[in-house]
Amino acid sequence: MNMVCIEDNKNNMVIKHKHLIWEARYKLSELGIKVVAVLISMINVNDEDFKPYTLKINDFKELIHSNSNNIYKYVDILTDELMSKPFKIGDEKFNWIHYAKYQKGDNFITVKISPELKPYLLALQGDFIKYNIINILPLKSNYIIRLYELFKSKFSEYKHYHKKSKSYTFDLKIDWLREHLEIPNNYQYSSHIKTRIIEKAQKQFKAKTDIQFDYEEKKIGRKVDRLLITIKDNGKGSNDHLATIQSFTAYIRDKYKPDITNNVFPTIQKTFEGDIRIDNKGKLYLSCEGEIRDYDNSQSQKLWNWLYDLAKDGTEF
């Protein structure tokens, strides 16, 4: 069975059944949620079965913002988490993955998603949420990532039926949010939920994602019982394409789309050795005076890393 790498899916879309958003009860770390999203983004919409998915160590280092040479420790902790912290949907329990292997020589992690998750991730005909993974990679905190998925799901469903609407307002019960996100009972609303989750999410969504929101507190007596949430498109949202190399790759692939019909592959950067172009598989290659130098995944990744460094230094693409 062929393995799938991050760069094999140039769309970088996370597509999952809404039950994984609204019904699932779980508590993963910020990194755990992001890695699950990365794995889901590697699934092809036409797949009938899961494949082994590979995550390169350099990509993993980008996710955890680490230059550590002892990366195996982090891989071990993460895979333990994904295999030992089950989540619930109704009266069923699931694990996110059922197999993981860190291949030191090849420098990548191979992961297999639990087959029981097929109804929630494969052949989805409706009742699903879709978003570009670049929206959650810059977010800080597991609660804020899950809040993004909740709000994005609500807003996307509403806009599907009200295409001209610019905002959507709904009630969010504090007790439901506490239970759904498994927020500890000793987290008070004003000192924890409001300041550490809601307000931080509001700032991060506006700065980093494709949606933004305002909220109004609704009380029963002196207690805040619910929030009136109003979600809007974030027209000036940055999506922070420089947050990670994954978000940068997604940004370039979306901006420079090949015209396969006319065999036109856009030039992203000119160099002394030739033009760096992108092919129909989202892979970079070098073209010199019409001569195409075929690059494998490793060579292509070196070009991605070089472009990413240029972008962080101020080069605009």
Backbone hydrogen bonds, N-H to C=O, Kabsch-Sander energy under -0.5 kcal/mol:
donor,donor_aa,acceptor,acceptor_aa,energy
4,V,52,P,-2.4
6,I,54,T,-0.5
8,D,5,C,-1.3
9,N,6,I,-1.4
10,K,8,D,-0.8
12,N,9,N,-0.7
14,V,131,Y,-3.2
15,I,13,M,-0.6
16,K,129,I,-1.9
17,H,120,Y,-2.7
18,K,127,D,-2.8
20,L,17,H,-1.7
21,I,18,K,-1.4
22,W,18,K,-3.3
23,E,19,H,-1.5
24,A,19,H,-1.9
25,R,88,K,-2.3
26,Y,24,A,-0.6
26,Y,180,H,-0.5
33,I,29,S,-2.4
34,K,30,E,-1.9
35,V,31,L,-2.6
36,V,32,G,-2.2
37,A,33,I,-2.2
38,V,34,K,-2.4
39,L,35,V,-2.5
40,I,36,V,-2.4
41,S,37,A,-2.3
42,M,38,V,-0.7
42,M,39,L,-1.0
43,I,40,I,-1.5
47,D,44,N,-1.9
53,Y,111,V,-2.9
54,T,4,V,-3.3
55,L,109,I,-2.6
56,K,54,T,-0.5
57,I,107,N,-2.1
60,F,56,K,-2.5
61,K,57,I,-2.7
62,E,58,N,-1.7
63,L,59,D,-1.9
64,I,60,F,-1.9
65,H,61,K,-0.8
66,S,61,K,-2.1
71,I,69,N,-0.7
73,K,70,N,-1.1
74,Y,70,N,-0.5
75,V,71,I,-2.2
76,D,72,Y,-2.9
77,I,73,K,-2.1
78,L,74,Y,-2.6
79,T,75,V,-2.7
80,D,76,D,-2.1
81,E,77,I,-2.0
82,L,78,L,-2.4
83,M,79,T,-1.5
84,S,80,D,-1.4
85,K,81,E,-1.5
87,F,94,F,-2.4
88,K,25,R,-1.9
89,I,92,E,-2.0
92,E,89,I,-1.8
94,F,87,F,-2.6
96,W,82,L,-1.0
97,I,82,L,-1.0
98,H,112,K,-2.1
99,Y,112,K,-1.0
101,K,110,T,-2.3
103,Q,101,K,-0.8
103,Q,108,F,-2.3
104,K,102,Y,-1.0
107,N,103,Q,-1.7
108,F,103,Q,-1.3
109,I,55,L,-2.8
110,T,101,K,-2.9
111,V,53,Y,-3.0
112,K,99,Y,-2.2
114,S,96,W,-1.8
117,L,114,S,-2.0
118,K,115,P,-1.8
120,Y,117,L,-1.5
121,L,117,L,-0.9
121,L,118,K,-1.1
122,L,118,K,-2.7
125,Q,123,A,-0.6
129,I,16,K,-2.8
131,Y,14,V,-1.7
133,I,12,N,-2.7
135,N,132,N,-2.2
136,I,133,I,-1.4
137,L,133,I,-1.5
139,L,136,I,-1.2
141,S,139,L,-0.6
145,I,141,S,-1.8
146,R,142,N,-2.0
147,L,143,Y,-2.1
148,Y,144,I,-2.1
149,E,145,I,-1.9
150,L,146,R,-2.2
151,F,147,L,-2.7
152,K,148,Y,-3.1
153,S,149,E,-2.2
154,K,150,L,-2.2
155,F,151,F,-2.7
156,S,152,K,-2.7
157,E,153,S,-2.1
158,Y,154,K,-2.0
159,K,155,F,-2.6
160,H,156,S,-1.5
161,Y,157,E,-0.8
161,Y,158,Y,-0.9
162,H,158,Y,-1.5
165,S,162,H,-1.6
168,Y,231,I,-1.9
170,F,229,I,-2.3
172,L,227,L,-2.5
174,I,225,D,-2.0
175,D,225,D,-0.5
177,L,173,K,-2.4
178,R,174,I,-2.6
179,E,175,D,-2.1
180,H,176,W,-3.2
181,L,177,L,-2.4
182,E,179,E,-0.6
183,I,178,R,-2.4
187,Y,184,P,-1.8
188,Q,186,N,-0.9
192,H,188,Q,-1.6
193,I,188,Q,-1.9
194,K,189,Y,-3.6
195,T,190,S,-0.5
196,R,192,H,-2.3
197,I,192,H,-0.7
197,I,193,I,-0.9
198,I,193,I,-2.7
199,E,194,K,-3.0
201,A,197,I,-2.6
202,Q,198,I,-2.3
203,K,199,E,-1.8
204,Q,200,K,-2.7
205,F,201,A,-3.0
206,K,202,Q,-1.6
207,A,203,K,-1.8
208,K,204,Q,-2.6
209,T,205,F,-2.3
212,Q,232,K,-2.4
214,D,230,T,-2.1
216,E,228,L,-1.3
218,K,226,R,-2.7
220,I,223,K,-2.7
221,G,219,K,-0.5
223,K,220,I,-1.6
225,D,218,K,-2.2
225,D,223,K,-0.7
226,R,218,K,-1.9
227,L,172,L,-2.4
228,L,216,E,-3.0
229,I,170,F,-2.7
229,I,227,L,-0.9
230,T,214,D,-2.6
231,I,168,Y,-3.1
231,I,229,I,-0.5
232,K,212,Q,-2.7
233,D,166,K,-0.8
234,N,210,D,-2.4
235,G,233,D,-1.1
237,G,234,N,-1.8
238,S,207,A,-0.6
241,H,238,S,-0.6
243,A,240,D,-2.2
248,F,244,T,-2.0
249,T,245,I,-2.6
250,A,246,Q,-2.4
251,Y,247,S,-2.0
252,I,248,F,-2.5
253,R,249,T,-2.6
254,D,250,A,-1.8
255,K,251,Y,-2.0
256,Y,252,I,-3.1
257,K,255,K,-0.8
259,D,264,V,-2.7
260,I,258,P,-1.0
263,N,260,I,-0.8
264,V,259,D,-2.6
265,F,263,N,-0.5
268,I,266,P,-0.5
268,I,276,I,-3.2
269,Q,276,I,-1.2
271,T,274,G,-1.9
274,G,271,T,-0.5
275,D,287,S,-3.5
276,I,269,Q,-3.3
277,R,275,D,-0.7
277,R,285,Y,-2.7
278,I,266,P,-1.2
279,D,283,K,-2.7
282,G,279,D,-1.9
285,Y,277,R,-2.2
286,L,293,R,-0.9
287,S,275,D,-2.7
288,C,291,E,-2.7
289,E,287,S,-0.5
291,E,288,C,-2.2
292,I,290,G,-0.5
293,R,286,L,-2.7
293,R,291,E,-0.5
294,D,292,I,-0.8
300,S,296,D,-2.7
301,Q,297,N,-2.4
302,K,298,S,-1.6
303,L,299,Q,-1.6
304,W,300,S,-2.2
305,N,301,Q,-2.8
306,W,302,K,-2.0
307,L,303,L,-2.7
308,Y,304,W,-2.6
309,D,305,N,-2.1
310,L,306,W,-2.2
311,A,307,L,-2.6
312,K,308,Y,-2.3
313,D,309,D,-1.3
314,G,311,A,-1.4
315,T,310,L,-2.4
